Amino acid sequence: MNEYRLAEKPALDMLAAMGWQELSPTAALAMRVEENRVILKPVLIAALRDLNGIGEADAEAIYADLATLSDNEDWQRKLRGGYSRRLTGENRDSPIALVDFKNPSRNQFHVTRQFRVAAQRPRVADLVLFVNGIPLAVIEAKSPLKATARAEEAFEQIKQYERDIPRLFASNAFNIVTDGMTTLYGATGSPAQFYAPWPDAWPRTRADFPDDLSKDLWCLCEPSRLLDLLAHFIVFEVDPETGRKIKKACRYQQFRAVNKAVQRVATGEHRKGLIWHTQGSGKSLTMVFLALKLKTHLTLDAPTLANPNILVLTDRIDLDDQISKTFVACGLPNPAQCGSVAALREAVNRGGNGQILLSTIFKFAGSKEPISNSANWIVLVDECHRTQEKDLGAFLQATLPDAHFYGFTGTPIKSTDKDTYARFSVASEGYLDKYGIDDAVRDGATVPILYEGRKADWSINEAEIDILFDRWFVDLPDDKREDLKRKGLTLATIAKHPERIRLIALDIWEHFKAVCQPDGFKAQIVVVDREAVILYRAALAGVIAADLVRGGIDAETAQTDADAMIACVYSKSQEDNKPSENAEVQALRDGLEAFYLDAEGEKDAKKRFKAYGAQPSFLIVCDKLLTGFDAPIEHVMYLDKPLKEHNLLQAIARTNRTCSINLPDGGEIAKPNGRIVDYIGVTNHLDEALKSYRADDVENALRDIANLRNDLREAHARYRAQKRAMGLEGMDEKAAAYAAAAIAADGREDEWFDLQRLTRIFIKVYGDLSPDPAILDFTAEVKWAAAFLRLATQAIAKEESLDHRSYTGKIRDMLETHVHVTGLSTTIRLRNITDPNFADDFETNEKSDEELQEAFVRKSAELRRVTRELVDKNPAQYGSFSERVLEIIRRFEAGQIAAADGLADFEGLTGDIQAEQGAHTELGMDENAFSILRIMETIAPDIAHDTLQTAAMAIGAVYADAAATQPAFAHMEAYLRSLRQQVRRILTEHGVGETKIIREKVEDFAIHAYGGGA
């Protein structure tokens, strides 16, 4: 009852206070007609008649249409007004409103609890929110006292619901998980890492609410705000590289900034605003949401929003292309790229109002003639600080003198940049909306950036170039040294000294092996110019190849592997293919020719760089890819080029994207931070480089890695204090784990939860700092803590600890040895059912009670994991096994069976699982076709087995052929429809009924089994 009392009931009370009408589960079921349906039929019928002035028969027909609609994007389109239908007595389609966005009070808002949906695997959602009878949000409530990874449990529940009762989520806007204290939300289908809090209650404040739950639910579920979110702040973006469609809901800063700007346009006040949303926090999507709301403005009316023209400007062609693709991918109505001011004028004259045009600021160079009716133009300028250079801002103003101007920037605006503030900011306002570096890190939208300066000898002080030259070029013949001096000493001359580059390349490789390689992250190397790119490529490839040879790889293979790890991205020059009598110059030109990537090659290299497990691991650049290049997998930037102010902030932000890597063994590694390794001395003068900005804007742009050393000491001290307080000091890992279990069982769960939390923090900070020498003092304690945490989690929760699977590779490698040394390998290393030693625990003779209990705990964790993985593969085939595991555990915990009896039950269950896994061979079927057979058997049990078997094999052949000929079929909706038709034909030919249910279940299975887990 804790979940109801501490989370579900307070949520219900808050929703009722906001105007949601509570329905009992019984009343809701009566409105649904059948338990496998999810729409509240009489509510929807009444709303359709009221909003559209139609009769009962037409409303019934519309309900029938919607009841079979299963595509979330299609639902979204219809909810926003994109739905029309031929009504009785009419000869053309009429628009049908499902929601009145402008008048929230005309809609019906209901909430019900314990919403059970009948399906092959029935599920019960804690709370469901309905607007006009249509389910739009699911809330999963978890008890705050169940601190054993309560968030993970709630997310797993939501994902399970989405899989098993997809009807409930067809019209869903987003999901919410809450324990009454912490509340997170995420778009339908989002992985757990994309669920986020909504901390800012703008335009209200936290003080307006009695507690966090009230604030959070008001932010997300207050009726008018929910309608605003539904209308303007959800998009479906197509990933250009995978073709997958990803649903995205806005974050709070995007909602806040867009509504501030729209309100300003609606009132006609000021006609401009400056928005800083830091790099990596979704600035491009903020522009999409703003354009969407300006274009559709479903929730408000204003003369200025009647049919505005929107012009989106960037200052670089690649950013123009990036923004354009984002707008198109998000399905924004009619965005068109405009190549010139002349084309812009033509588009305006030809098309009138209501356009969305995308272009670059450079198209306005020299333009002074005003465009007529520019008051109806809203101009969104990306990286607006750069548009004021070379009078571009003045030309833009002259061309569109009466337009609204909203400037966006991913970096703070310098306090001395009067032009940008004058053009885009209201006097004394500064930013219309600010989402700074600290905000993004706090929210987990970006990771913090750490920097470390490497060996002062490699830094270059431009004021001391002559001294450095004499030091680095002392071995050159006098005439050559003098020749170089006559040509003029530059920073590049020093930076490209071959010995300096060789030493830095060696340091980069050693650092990369320790920091990036264990977890599969990657790195960018930024060098002084194009020649340096080639010099670094040669030096780094040589260093890597030599290291691989020392590891036992033959020289030729080592060189090939080393070359594959590096890609160079730079611009071409006409000088590159000119011959030179100077051998060094010729060698550089040959390299520039050989390693240059054309547009297609560069695109391919960037795509492979972003992919886990693919090469290259390094991108060497000098000017390109320092802005607008998003590769979340990039962990480190090795910096050997002097960068200043905006250029520095934009470059280092390449490393601040969040990234979670799913490992082959089921583990998941989250990138803890971005790192800047400085070889040229940029960060030695960081304060000077950033002093032209407001102090609070750039306070934590970079954090010295030395700060982490203090964090580690603090985390260790807190962990040790809790460990001592629980009396675990001096015990080995196993004894401490059982002592912690006894403490938790004695009603002191909070102490265990505190220790669990503090231990995780200690291990995480240790991993973040590794391989810094400061960790060495804590290594032994980390080994103990990690082993203890794994054992204690199993003993207390009868579940495998997820911690070890989220450890970095650096820590995993360290723990592997420790596990064996301490004799904990059998307990720590959970085995799969196929492991030859899996059955060892079933031998109960001559085992003590403690050994039997330990074996039962281990088998509980192992079989829960095994059956969970099998159920994910095919619920129809393996669902009963998962339930049997849980029942055996329940009986043991209730004292109904002893550990030895439980192990005997587990042994029988294991045999049944293995028999099921091998059953397909006896029937002469492949494993996937047999799984399809199992699905069909549960839905059509009265059909002859031979008939079902033949049909299953034919259906399996259809999907196997699809996978062979169209590997991406899972993302091709038209192709999927053709497959459904083939499956329907096979089922019909074999006289199998319930074809729709079978087709849906089989397709869900086939997409994972044949389509690569899409």
Summary of the structure (lengths in Angstrom):
residues: 1014
radius of gyration: 31.5
end to end distance: 37.4
largest distance: 99.1
contacts: 3307
relative contact order: 0.05
helix: 56%
strand: 13%
